[in-house]
């Protein structure tokens, strides 16, 4: 007989909470007045950011940014790319500086 841990049932709890959220205003699909304008503005900014990440950064900067977005640390990225942690930090800062300059204009 295998013993079941509480964590084995976590998925069921999350699904139930997600389904129950449809009954009230906290549903992920519920949009209040005025929020749709903000959401559209954020979507436009995200799309613009994605485009510039793909088209304005060097290949190495893109790699570093993508690994950051996947939740990797500088140390992990350095190990994957075969470079030092300091170089990863330099690529990150140059990418951020370049994107900030482009998106703030």
N, CA, C and O atoms as CSV, one atom per row, in Angstrom:
chain,resi,resn,atom,element,x,y,z
A,1,UNK,N,N,0.844,-1.174,0.000
A,1,UNK,CA,C,0.000,0.000,0.000
A,1,UNK,C,C,0.895,1.246,0.000
A,1,UNK,O,O,1.813,1.366,0.812
A,2,UNK,N,N,0.614,2.156,-0.913
A,2,UNK,CA,C,1.400,3.385,-0.961
A,2,UNK,C,C,0.676,4.482,-0.199
A,2,UNK,O,O,-0.542,4.636,-0.293
A,3,UNK,N,N,1.445,5.226,0.545
A,3,UNK,CA,C,0.877,6.333,1.304
A,3,UNK,C,C,0.793,7.562,0.412
A,3,UNK,O,O,1.715,7.851,-0.352
A,4,UNK,N,N,-0.283,8.259,0.510
A,4,UNK,CA,C,-0.474,9.482,-0.265
A,4,UNK,C,C,-0.121,10.688,0.596
A,4,UNK,O,O,-0.518,10.785,1.757
A,5,UNK,N,N,0.628,11.596,0.003
A,5,UNK,CA,C,0.963,12.831,0.698
A,5,UNK,C,C,-0.044,13.909,0.294
A,5,UNK,O,O,-0.704,13.807,-0.740
A,6,UNK,N,N,-0.146,14.922,1.115
A,6,UNK,CA,C,-1.060,16.021,0.811
A,6,UNK,C,C,-0.675,16.703,-0.492
A,6,UNK,O,O,-1.545,17.170,-1.227
A,7,UNK,N,N,0.630,16.765,-0.787
A,7,UNK,CA,C,1.079,17.414,-2.011
A,7,UNK,C,C,0.615,16.681,-3.256
A,7,UNK,O,O,0.564,17.281,-4.330
A,8,UNK,N,N,0.275,15.397,-3.149
A,8,UNK,CA,C,-0.236,14.650,-4.300
A,8,UNK,C,C,-1.580,15.187,-4.762
A,8,UNK,O,O,-1.961,15.014,-5.920
A,9,UNK,N,N,-2.301,15.841,-3.853
A,9,UNK,CA,C,-3.634,16.336,-4.176
A,9,UNK,C,C,-3.657,17.845,-4.430
A,9,UNK,O,O,-4.734,18.421,-4.581
A,10,UNK,N,N,-2.508,18.486,-4.479
A,10,UNK,CA,C,-2.437,19.934,-4.654
A,10,UNK,C,C,-3.059,20.363,-5.976
A,10,UNK,O,O,-3.702,21.410,-6.047
A,11,UNK,N,N,-2.875,19.573,-7.011
A,11,UNK,CA,C,-3.411,19.921,-8.321
A,11,UNK,C,C,-4.940,20.006,-8.274
A,11,UNK,O,O,-5.525,20.899,-8.886
A,12,UNK,N,N,-5.581,19.099,-7.564
A,12,UNK,CA,C,-7.038,19.098,-7.443
A,12,UNK,C,C,-7.503,20.360,-6.733
A,12,UNK,O,O,-8.493,20.965,-7.143
A,13,UNK,N,N,-6.812,20.765,-5.681
A,13,UNK,CA,C,-7.169,21.954,-4.929
A,13,UNK,C,C,-7.056,23.193,-5.802
A,13,UNK,O,O,-7.946,24.043,-5.786
A,14,UNK,N,N,-5.984,23.308,-6.557
A,14,UNK,CA,C,-5.788,24.472,-7.422
A,14,UNK,C,C,-6.893,24.526,-8.464
A,14,UNK,O,O,-7.437,25.600,-8.724
A,15,UNK,N,N,-7.234,23.401,-9.064
A,15,UNK,CA,C,-8.288,23.383,-10.066
A,15,UNK,C,C,-9.630,23.802,-9.466
A,15,UNK,O,O,-10.380,24.556,-10.086
A,16,UNK,N,N,-9.928,23.319,-8.277
A,16,UNK,CA,C,-11.188,23.676,-7.635
A,16,UNK,C,C,-11.232,25.168,-7.349
A,16,UNK,O,O,-12.249,25.816,-7.598
A,17,UNK,N,N,-10.136,25.726,-6.826
A,17,UNK,CA,C,-10.088,27.163,-6.549
A,17,UNK,C,C,-10.221,27.968,-7.834
A,17,UNK,O,O,-10.887,29.004,-7.852
A,18,UNK,N,N,-9.597,27.504,-8.898
A,18,UNK,CA,C,-9.681,28.190,-10.181
A,18,UNK,C,C,-11.132,28.204,-10.676
A,18,UNK,O,O,-11.627,29.239,-11.124
A,19,UNK,N,N,-11.798,27.074,-10.594
A,19,UNK,CA,C,-13.186,26.992,-11.045
A,19,UNK,C,C,-14.112,27.837,-10.180
A,19,UNK,O,O,-15.044,28.459,-10.689
A,20,UNK,N,N,-13.858,27.862,-8.870
A,20,UNK,CA,C,-14.689,28.668,-7.984
A,20,UNK,C,C,-14.513,30.154,-8.237
A,20,UNK,O,O,-15.420,30.937,-7.954
A,21,UNK,N,N,-13.369,30.557,-8.763
A,21,UNK,CA,C,-13.134,31.976,-9.012
A,21,UNK,C,C,-14.036,32.520,-10.114
A,21,UNK,O,O,-14.211,33.734,-10.216
A,22,UNK,N,N,-14.614,31.646,-10.943
A,22,UNK,CA,C,-15.518,32.113,-11.983
A,22,UNK,C,C,-16.820,32.652,-11.401
A,22,UNK,O,O,-17.518,33.423,-12.059
A,23,UNK,N,N,-17.148,32.262,-10.192
A,23,UNK,CA,C,-18.400,32.686,-9.573
A,23,UNK,C,C,-18.349,34.122,-9.072
A,23,UNK,O,O,-19.393,34.703,-8.774
A,24,UNK,N,N,-17.178,34.697,-8.974
A,24,UNK,CA,C,-17.092,36.061,-8.449
A,24,UNK,C,C,-16.293,36.957,-9.387
A,24,UNK,O,O,-15.863,36.513,-10.452
A,25,UNK,N,N,-16.093,38.197,-9.005
A,25,UNK,CA,C,-15.392,39.175,-9.840
A,25,UNK,C,C,-13.907,38.903,-9.978
A,25,UNK,O,O,-13.242,39.569,-10.772
A,26,UNK,N,N,-13.364,37.955,-9.239
A,26,UNK,CA,C,-11.936,37.700,-9.283
A,26,UNK,C,C,-11.559,36.706,-10.369
A,26,UNK,O,O,-10.425,36.227,-10.405
A,27,UNK,N,N,-12.469,36.401,-11.227
A,27,UNK,CA,C,-12.178,35.486,-12.325
A,27,UNK,C,C,-11.068,36.068,-13.184
A,27,UNK,O,O,-11.045,37.279,-13.406
A,28,UNK,N,N,-10.145,35.243,-13.674
A,28,UNK,CA,C,-9.082,35.760,-14.530
A,28,UNK,C,C,-9.614,36.330,-15.840
A,28,UNK,O,O,-8.893,37.043,-16.538
A,29,UNK,N,N,-10.860,36.028,-16.182
A,29,UNK,CA,C,-11.433,36.518,-17.435
A,29,UNK,C,C,-12.353,37.718,-17.231
A,29,UNK,O,O,-12.864,38.277,-18.201
A,30,UNK,N,N,-12.567,38.119,-15.977
A,30,UNK,CA,C,-13.420,39.262,-15.676
A,30,UNK,C,C,-12.616,40.544,-15.832
A,30,UNK,O,O,-11.525,40.669,-15.276
A,31,UNK,N,N,-13.153,41.499,-16.589
A,31,UNK,CA,C,-12.462,42.769,-16.813
A,31,UNK,C,C,-13.388,43.897,-16.372
A,31,UNK,O,O,-14.508,44.019,-16.867
A,32,UNK,N,N,-12.924,44.707,-15.453
A,32,UNK,CA,C,-13.695,45.866,-15.000
A,32,UNK,C,C,-13.544,46.988,-16.010
A,32,UNK,O,O,-12.629,46.979,-16.834
A,33,UNK,N,N,-14.450,47.957,-15.940
A,33,UNK,CA,C,-14.362,49.110,-16.832
A,33,UNK,C,C,-13.050,49.845,-16.585
A,33,UNK,O,O,-12.636,49.999,-15.436
A,34,UNK,N,N,-12.407,50.289,-17.621
A,34,UNK,CA,C,-11.148,51.013,-17.495
A,34,UNK,C,C,-9.940,50.108,-17.475
A,34,UNK,O,O,-8.866,50.497,-17.935
A,35,UNK,N,N,-10.095,48.901,-16.949
A,35,UNK,CA,C,-8.970,47.967,-16.911
A,35,UNK,C,C,-8.632,47.446,-18.301
A,35,UNK,O,O,-7.488,47.077,-18.568
A,36,UNK,N,N,-9.617,47.415,-19.181
A,36,UNK,CA,C,-9.360,46.906,-20.524
A,36,UNK,C,C,-8.401,47.832,-21.273
A,36,UNK,O,O,-7.590,47.363,-22.072
A,37,UNK,N,N,-8.487,49.152,-21.022
A,37,UNK,CA,C,-7.558,50.089,-21.647
A,37,UNK,C,C,-6.133,49.842,-21.160
A,37,UNK,O,O,-5.179,49.853,-21.938
A,38,UNK,N,N,-6.015,49.619,-19.854
A,38,UNK,CA,C,-4.704,49.337,-19.273
A,38,UNK,C,C,-4.169,48.019,-19.830
A,38,UNK,O,O,-2.995,47.925,-20.186
A,39,UNK,N,N,-5.027,47.005,-19.904
A,39,UNK,CA,C,-4.620,45.699,-20.425
A,39,UNK,C,C,-4.168,45.809,-21.875
A,39,UNK,O,O,-3.168,45.205,-22.263
A,40,UNK,N,N,-4.905,46.582,-22.680
A,40,UNK,CA,C,-4.507,46.766,-24.088
A,40,UNK,C,C,-3.167,47.480,-24.182
A,40,UNK,O,O,-2.327,47.136,-25.013
A,41,UNK,N,N,-2.971,48.483,-23.317
A,41,UNK,CA,C,-1.699,49.200,-23.311
A,41,UNK,C,C,-0.541,48.286,-22.932
A,41,UNK,O,O,0.530,48.353,-23.535
A,42,UNK,N,N,-0.756,47.428,-21.927
A,42,UNK,CA,C,0.283,46.486,-21.514
A,42,UNK,C,C,0.565,45.459,-22.605
A,42,UNK,O,O,1.719,45.103,-22.845
A,43,UNK,N,N,-0.488,44.983,-23.263
A,43,UNK,CA,C,-0.296,44.026,-24.359
A,43,UNK,C,C,0.508,44.651,-25.490
A,43,UNK,O,O,1.386,44.008,-26.066
A,44,UNK,N,N,0.207,45.902,-25.804
A,44,UNK,CA,C,0.941,46.609,-26.864
A,44,UNK,C,C,2.418,46.749,-26.480
A,44,UNK,O,O,3.307,46.540,-27.305
A,45,UNK,N,N,2.667,47.111,-25.198
A,45,UNK,CA,C,4.042,47.256,-24.734
A,45,UNK,C,C,4.777,45.918,-24.758
A,45,UNK,O,O,5.933,45.852,-25.177
A,46,UNK,N,N,4.102,44.838,-24.304
A,46,UNK,CA,C,4.724,43.510,-24.317
A,46,UNK,C,C,5.090,43.082,-25.738
A,46,UNK,O,O,6.175,42.552,-25.977
A,47,UNK,N,N,4.172,43.318,-26.676
A,47,UNK,CA,C,4.456,42.949,-28.065
A,47,UNK,C,C,5.628,43.744,-28.623
A,47,UNK,O,O,6.472,43.205,-29.339
A,48,UNK,N,N,5.672,45.020,-28.290
A,48,UNK,CA,C,6.788,45.859,-28.739
A,48,UNK,C,C,8.107,45.391,-28.125
A,48,UNK,O,O,9.134,45.338,-28.802
A,49,UNK,N,N,8.066,45.053,-26.833
A,49,UNK,CA,C,9.253,44.554,-26.149
A,49,UNK,C,C,9.733,43.247,-26.773
A,49,UNK,O,O,10.926,43.080,-27.026
A,50,UNK,N,N,8.805,42.318,-27.021
A,50,UNK,CA,C,9.177,41.048,-27.658
A,50,UNK,C,C,9.834,41.282,-29.010
A,50,UNK,O,O,10.841,40.655,-29.337
A,51,UNK,N,N,9.257,42.192,-29.796
A,51,UNK,CA,C,9.811,42.469,-31.116
A,51,UNK,C,C,11.240,42.992,-30.988
A,51,UNK,O,O,12.131,42.548,-31.712
A,52,UNK,N,N,11.460,43.929,-30.074
A,52,UNK,CA,C,12.799,44.506,-29.922
A,52,UNK,C,C,13.789,43.506,-29.328
A,52,UNK,O,O,14.972,43.546,-29.667
A,53,UNK,N,N,13.335,42.616,-28.454
A,53,UNK,CA,C,14.227,41.579,-27.937
A,53,UNK,C,C,14.698,40.695,-29.098
A,53,UNK,O,O,15.872,40.333,-29.174
A,54,UNK,N,N,13.782,40.359,-29.986
A,54,UNK,CA,C,14.125,39.487,-31.111
A,54,UNK,C,C,14.900,40.185,-32.216
A,54,UNK,O,O,15.672,39.535,-32.921
A,55,UNK,N,N,14.718,41.485,-32.387
A,55,UNK,CA,C,15.306,42.160,-33.541
A,55,UNK,C,C,16.358,43.220,-33.229
A,55,UNK,O,O,17.086,43.630,-34.134
A,56,UNK,N,N,16.465,43.675,-31.992
A,56,UNK,CA,C,17.386,44.762,-31.676
A,56,UNK,C,C,18.606,44.326,-30.868
A,56,UNK,O,O,19.586,45.066,-30.782
A,57,UNK,N,N,18.558,43.152,-30.284
A,57,UNK,CA,C,19.670,42.701,-29.449
A,57,UNK,C,C,20.609,41.790,-30.237
A,57,UNK,O,O,20.220,41.176,-31.231
A,58,UNK,N,N,21.849,41.720,-29.768
A,58,UNK,CA,C,22.795,40.782,-30.376
A,58,UNK,C,C,22.369,39.353,-30.027
A,58,UNK,O,O,21.550,39.146,-29.132
A,59,UNK,N,N,22.919,38.389,-30.726
A,59,UNK,CA,C,22.558,36.983,-30.493
A,59,UNK,C,C,22.845,36.574,-29.052
A,59,UNK,O,O,22.032,35.888,-28.432
A,60,UNK,N,N,23.986,36.986,-28.514
A,60,UNK,CA,C,24.358,36.610,-27.148
A,60,UNK,C,C,23.460,37.290,-26.129
A,60,UNK,O,O,23.080,36.677,-25.131
A,61,UNK,N,N,23.115,38.563,-26.372
A,61,UNK,CA,C,22.212,39.266,-25.469
A,61,UNK,C,C,20.845,38.585,-25.453
A,61,UNK,O,O,20.230,38.456,-24.394
A,62,UNK,N,N,20.364,38.146,-26.624
A,62,UNK,CA,C,19.089,37.425,-26.701
A,62,UNK,C,C,19.134,36.148,-25.878
A,62,UNK,O,O,18.194,35.838,-25.146
A,63,UNK,N,N,20.232,35.408,-26.002
A,63,UNK,CA,C,20.379,34.170,-25.243
A,63,UNK,C,C,20.291,34.441,-23.741
A,63,UNK,O,O,19.568,33.757,-23.017
A,64,UNK,N,N,21.034,35.442,-23.290
A,64,UNK,CA,C,21.066,35.763,-21.863
A,64,UNK,C,C,19.682,36.197,-21.385
A,64,UNK,O,O,19.225,35.748,-20.334
A,65,UNK,N,N,19.016,37.059,-22.137
A,65,UNK,CA,C,17.687,37.536,-21.746
A,65,UNK,C,C,16.698,36.372,-21.704
A,65,UNK,O,O,15.890,36.280,-20.780
A,66,UNK,N,N,16.754,35.503,-22.676
A,66,UNK,CA,C,15.826,34.359,-22.696
A,66,UNK,C,C,16.056,33.436,-21.502
A,66,UNK,O,O,15.098,32.940,-20.909
A,67,UNK,N,N,17.318,33.203,-21.146
A,67,UNK,CA,C,17.590,32.372,-19.965
A,67,UNK,C,C,17.079,33.046,-18.699
A,67,UNK,O,O,16.560,32.371,-17.811
A,68,UNK,N,N,17.220,34.381,-18.600
A,68,UNK,CA,C,16.678,35.103,-17.445
A,68,UNK,C,C,15.173,34.935,-17.374
A,68,UNK,O,O,14.621,34.715,-16.295
A,69,UNK,N,N,14.505,35.037,-18.513
A,69,UNK,CA,C,13.055,34.901,-18.541
A,69,UNK,C,C,12.610,33.489,-18.183
A,69,UNK,O,O,11.473,33.290,-17.756
A,70,UNK,N,N,13.485,32.515,-18.350
A,70,UNK,CA,C,13.184,31.140,-17.962
A,70,UNK,C,C,13.473,30.914,-16.475
A,70,UNK,O,O,13.226,29.826,-15.955
A,71,UNK,N,N,13.997,31.939,-15.789
A,71,UNK,CA,C,14.223,31.839,-14.347
A,71,UNK,C,C,15.614,31.382,-13.951
A,71,UNK,O,O,15.837,31.028,-12.793
A,72,UNK,N,N,16.552,31.381,-14.882
A,72,UNK,CA,C,17.922,30.965,-14.579
A,72,UNK,C,C,18.666,32.087,-13.864
A,72,UNK,O,O,18.366,33.264,-14.063
A,73,UNK,N,N,19.630,31.721,-13.037
A,73,UNK,CA,C,20.477,32.706,-12.363
A,73,UNK,C,C,21.687,33.007,-13.245
A,73,UNK,O,O,21.954,32.305,-14.220
A,74,UNK,N,N,22.413,34.070,-12.880
A,74,UNK,CA,C,23.619,34.421,-13.650
A,74,UNK,C,C,24.618,33.266,-13.651
A,74,UNK,O,O,25.245,32.979,-14.671
A,75,UNK,N,N,24.758,32.618,-12.523
A,75,UNK,CA,C,25.693,31.498,-12.414
A,75,UNK,C,C,25.278,30.354,-13.332
A,75,UNK,O,O,26.123,29.772,-14.012
A,76,UNK,N,N,23.995,30.027,-13.361
A,76,UNK,CA,C,23.504,28.954,-14.227
A,76,UNK,C,C,23.686,29.304,-15.707
A,76,UNK,O,O,24.090,28.462,-16.510
A,77,UNK,N,N,23.386,30.547,-16.051
A,77,UNK,CA,C,23.540,30.992,-17.438
A,77,UNK,C,C,24.999,30.918,-17.852
A,77,UNK,O,O,25.314,30.474,-18.957
A,78,UNK,N,N,25.883,31.347,-16.976
A,78,UNK,CA,C,27.317,31.294,-17.270
A,78,UNK,C,C,27.761,29.861,-17.529
A,78,UNK,O,O,28.543,29.613,-18.447
A,79,UNK,N,N,27.278,28.930,-16.741
A,79,UNK,CA,C,27.624,27.527,-16.932
A,79,UNK,C,C,27.106,26.981,-18.250
A,79,UNK,O,O,27.805,26.235,-18.936
A,80,UNK,N,N,25.890,27.348,-18.604
A,80,UNK,CA,C,25.289,26.866,-19.849
A,80,UNK,C,C,26.025,27.425,-21.064
A,80,UNK,O,O,26.309,26.694,-22.013
A,81,UNK,N,N,26.332,28.718,-21.032
A,81,UNK,CA,C,26.956,29.373,-22.185
A,81,UNK,C,C,28.478,29.229,-22.205
A,81,UNK,O,O,29.111,29.542,-23.213
A,82,UNK,N,N,29.063,28.769,-21.123
A,82,UNK,CA,C,30.510,28.596,-21.066
A,82,UNK,C,C,31.275,29.897,-20.967
A,82,UNK,O,O,32.370,30.031,-21.512
A,83,UNK,N,N,30.687,30.862,-20.263
A,83,UNK,CA,C,31.340,32.157,-20.050
A,83,UNK,C,C,31.315,32.451,-18.554
A,83,UNK,O,O,30.705,31.710,-17.784
A,84,UNK,N,N,31.974,33.525,-18.143
A,84,UNK,CA,C,31.993,33.852,-16.720
A,84,UNK,C,C,30.709,34.571,-16.318
A,84,UNK,O,O,29.992,35.115,-17.158
A,85,UNK,N,N,30.440,34.562,-15.035
A,85,UNK,CA,C,29.263,35.215,-14.495
A,85,UNK,C,C,29.314,36.716,-14.746
A,85,UNK,O,O,28.283,37.344,-14.987
A,86,UNK,N,N,30.499,37.283,-14.691
A,86,UNK,CA,C,30.663,38.716,-14.928
A,86,UNK,C,C,30.283,39.074,-16.362
A,86,UNK,O,O,29.673,40.117,-16.594
A,87,UNK,N,N,30.634,38.228,-17.320
A,87,UNK,CA,C,30.290,38.479,-18.718
A,87,UNK,C,C,28.769,38.394,-18.905
A,87,UNK,O,O,28.191,39.181,-19.655
A,88,UNK,N,N,28.134,37.453,-18.235
A,88,UNK,CA,C,26.666,37.350,-18.288
A,88,UNK,C,C,26.057,38.651,-17.772
A,88,UNK,O,O,25.122,39.180,-18.372
A,89,UNK,N,N,26.579,39.160,-16.674
A,89,UNK,CA,C,26.094,40.415,-16.099
A,89,UNK,C,C,26.262,41.570,-17.092
A,89,UNK,O,O,25.373,42.413,-17.215
A,90,UNK,N,N,27.382,41.611,-17.789
A,90,UNK,CA,C,27.625,42.665,-18.783
A,90,UNK,C,C,26.598,42.567,-19.913
A,90,UNK,O,O,26.017,43.579,-20.305
A,91,UNK,N,N,26.368,41.360,-20.441
A,91,UNK,CA,C,25.380,41.176,-21.509
A,91,UNK,C,C,23.992,41.612,-21.046
A,91,UNK,O,O,23.255,42.260,-21.789
A,92,UNK,N,N,23.646,41.253,-19.820
A,92,UNK,CA,C,22.341,41.610,-19.272
A,92,UNK,C,C,22.184,43.125,-19.194
A,92,UNK,O,O,21.178,43.674,-19.643
A,93,UNK,N,N,23.178,43.796,-18.626
A,93,UNK,CA,C,23.086,45.246,-18.471
A,93,UNK,C,C,23.074,45.971,-19.808
A,93,UNK,O,O,22.358,46.960,-19.965
A,94,UNK,N,N,23.849,45.502,-20.768
A,94,UNK,CA,C,23.838,46.133,-22.095
A,94,UNK,C,C,22.500,45.926,-22.790
A,94,UNK,O,O,22.007,46.829,-23.465
A,95,UNK,N,N,21.906,44.743,-22.631
A,95,UNK,CA,C,20.596,44.478,-23.228
A,95,UNK,C,C,19.534,45.369,-22.602
A,95,UNK,O,O,18.709,45.947,-23.309
A,96,UNK,N,N,19.552,45.482,-21.273
A,96,UNK,CA,C,18.574,46.327,-20.581
A,96,UNK,C,C,18.743,47.780,-20.997
A,96,UNK,O,O,17.758,48.472,-21.248
A,97,UNK,N,N,19.974,48.242,-21.069
A,97,UNK,CA,C,20.249,49.625,-21.454
A,97,UNK,C,C,19.752,49.895,-22.879
A,97,UNK,O,O,19.143,50.932,-23.145
A,98,UNK,N,N,20.016,48.957,-23.786
A,98,UNK,CA,C,19.594,49.113,-25.167
A,98,UNK,C,C,18.067,49.121,-25.274
A,98,UNK,O,O,17.501,49.960,-25.975
A,99,UNK,N,N,17.399,48.192,-24.584
A,99,UNK,CA,C,15.943,48.139,-24.621
A,99,UNK,C,C,15.311,49.370,-23.983
A,99,UNK,O,O,14.303,49.881,-24.471
A,100,UNK,N,N,15.900,49.838,-22.900
A,100,UNK,CA,C,15.384,51.042,-22.243
A,100,UNK,C,C,15.483,52.234,-23.172
A,100,UNK,O,O,14.550,53.033,-23.257
A,101,UNK,N,N,16.586,52.364,-23.859
A,101,UNK,CA,C,16.798,53.477,-24.780
A,101,UNK,C,C,15.786,53.418,-25.930
A,101,UNK,O,O,15.214,54.440,-26.309
A,102,UNK,N,N,15.570,52.230,-26.478
A,102,UNK,CA,C,14.646,52.070,-27.593
A,102,UNK,C,C,13.201,52.318,-27.159
A,102,UNK,O,O,12.460,53.037,-27.830
A,103,UNK,N,N,12.807,51.721,-26.039
A,103,UNK,CA,C,11.404,51.789,-25.627
A,103,UNK,C,C,11.018,53.120,-24.992
A,103,UNK,O,O,9.836,53.461,-24.950
A,104,UNK,N,N,11.985,53.867,-24.504
A,104,UNK,CA,C,11.649,55.158,-23.890
A,104,UNK,C,C,11.617,56.294,-24.914
A,104,UNK,O,O,11.235,57.418,-24.587
A,105,UNK,N,N,12.013,56.002,-26.133
A,105,UNK,CA,C,11.990,57.063,-27.163
A,105,UNK,C,C,10.664,57.139,-27.862
A,105,UNK,O,O,10.480,57.973,-28.749
